[in-house]
Amino acid sequence: MLEFCKEVLTKVSFDRMLFSKELEKAIRWLKGDERLLLKSWCLDTFGTRYNDIIVASFAY
């Protein structure tokens, strides 16, 4: 499921709203370690572009 979420986020990364929506979905789907891995991957991959969205999404 983690790889699927990465693929979707990569495909929608052209649009802030889509990226935010799909990231919220991915966070709901994933549990525990996979969620932490997703956060790390998102920051590494999209941190310069969507840092505010990523940090806010994982804040809770």
C-alpha positions as CSV (number, residue, x, y, z in Angstrom):
1,M,0.0,0.0,0.0
2,L,2.9,2.3,0.7
3,E,4.2,2.0,-2.8
4,F,0.8,2.7,-4.2
5,C,0.5,5.9,-2.2
6,K,3.9,7.0,-3.4
7,E,2.9,6.4,-7.0
8,V,-0.4,8.4,-6.6
9,L,1.4,11.3,-4.8
10,T,4.0,11.4,-7.6
11,K,1.3,11.5,-10.3
12,V,-0.7,14.3,-8.6
13,S,2.3,16.4,-7.5
14,F,1.6,19.0,-10.3
15,D,-1.4,20.3,-8.3
16,R,-1.3,21.5,-4.6
17,M,-4.9,20.7,-3.9
18,L,-4.8,17.2,-5.4
19,F,-1.5,16.5,-3.6
20,S,-3.0,17.6,-0.3
21,K,-6.1,15.6,-0.8
22,E,-4.2,12.4,-1.7
23,L,-1.8,12.9,1.1
24,E,-4.6,13.0,3.6
25,K,-6.0,9.8,2.1
26,A,-2.7,8.1,2.3
27,I,-2.2,9.1,5.9
28,R,-5.6,7.6,6.8
29,W,-4.9,4.3,5.0
30,L,-1.4,3.7,6.4
31,K,-0.6,2.7,9.9
32,G,2.5,2.9,12.1
33,D,5.8,2.5,10.5
34,E,4.4,2.9,7.0
35,R,3.1,6.3,7.9
36,L,6.5,7.3,9.2
37,L,8.2,6.0,6.0
38,L,5.7,8.0,3.9
39,K,6.4,11.2,5.9
40,S,10.2,10.8,5.3
41,W,9.7,10.0,1.6
42,C,7.4,13.0,1.1
43,L,9.8,15.4,2.8
44,D,12.7,14.0,0.8
45,T,10.8,14.0,-2.5
46,F,8.5,17.0,-2.3
47,G,9.8,19.0,0.7
48,T,11.1,21.9,-1.2
49,R,7.7,22.3,-3.0
50,Y,5.1,21.2,-0.5
51,N,6.8,21.4,2.9
52,D,3.9,23.4,4.4
53,I,1.3,20.8,3.3
54,I,3.4,17.8,4.4
55,V,4.1,19.2,7.9
56,A,0.5,20.2,8.4
57,S,-0.8,16.9,7.3
58,F,1.4,14.9,9.6
59,A,0.9,17.3,12.6
60,Y,-1.9,15.3,14.2
